[in-house]
Amino acid sequence: MSRKPHSRILMALAAGGLAALAASQAVQAQDSNRVRVRGAIESLSGDKLVVKTREGSDATITLKVGWKVGGVKKASVEDIKPGDFVGVASLPKGTGPDGAIEVLIFPASMKGTGEGNRPWDAQPNSQMTNATVSNAVKSVDGHTITLTYQGKEKTITIAEATPIVTLAPATKDDLKSGAGVIVTGEKAADGSISASQVAVGLNGITPPM
């Protein structure tokens, strides 16, 4: 039985939202006009999204024509397997491998998105590594994964409490008051923020990216 046309349209829109979300996750924070707003939705009215940021202030974001939404859902460290493509935010620990702050498991169709290692703004001195898992080992202290990217290799430890998520389809109906979001946008000279994609946590998840 063939899918109805509107079902195919919804699936295409969901895929587009995930692609936009993956692309925004991979953007390097080197453009002074680019900002990431993290927090919880206060309201959505027309093209105006108001977010209570994690710093405690309100941010009003103008959503551009054709804006998309992608979902972030909970995953498990047991879901990370050799061959997977992941985005790992991490911090140096002084000695030994860096420690993961969060892990995003990309869907297989998005393998290779933003491959590389770059500064990240989740915490001071944090980095984001988008790479292929070449090895995953469990130990008494948690898990250790080895990542390969652009001919390089990096080992990162994942403690038990580390947030681990993956991407999932979402719609504008998921942008409810209180939902956790991360929005990558551009900040104009007058301080106004605009964006073309929103990442929203599903089932109470706060996007950890």
Beta strands, then each sheet from edge to edge (+ up, - down):
strand 1: 34-45
strand 2: 48-53
strand 3: 58-74
strand 4: 85-91
strand 5: 98-105
strand 6: 116-119
strand 7: 127-139
strand 8: 142-149
strand 9: 152-158
strand 10: 164-169
strand 11: 180-187
strand 12: 193-201
sheet 1: 6+ 7- 4+ 5- 10- 3+ 2- 1+ 11- 12+
sheet 2: 6+ 7- 4+ 5- 9- 8+
end
